[in-house]
């Protein structure tokens, strides 16, 4: 009886998988991953300030307004532990609901997860200690001025979605066992 094993044509034991550099060849996977992580927020996250509700509909120096902040992720990775920083411009003060005057900048509470591949129109609201909105206080006297900026301050990327949701069963056999079969 003679048994043989084989691998599909062109595949040898120890051979590099497609896309993997041969030994001695520069491999940029880790550098590319680092660059993708560093630019992820700018490339895939959309941050929006909405539902701005000024007292009386017109802003005057000394007025306050409430607003909400939301985030959309159209990238391939889940974003974890996201915080945003609200910054007052041109003398504007910012803060959380319930404050009476605010400060020049304010960092939000941590947002647990902004999922990957969000559909158009899907958003995750930034909630700060059970309050769903923030406030700003106007101190500017310029007719048109930038009053508030919202910036992603900190985040972590979660590779589990990419590694688990983007893996499908392969169709190419990785090993074939062959043996002689004799009728009984």
Buried (B, 14 or more C-beta within 10 A) or exposed (E): EEEEEEEEEEEEEEEEEEEEEEEEEEEEEEEEEEEBBEEBBEEBBEBEBEEBEBEEEEBEEEBBBBBBBBBBBBBBBBBBBBBBBBBBBEBBBBBBEEBEEBEEBBBBBBBEEBEBBBEEEEBBBBBBEEBEBBBBBBBBEEEEEEBBBBEBBEBEBBEEBBEEEEEEEEEEEEEEEEEEEEEE
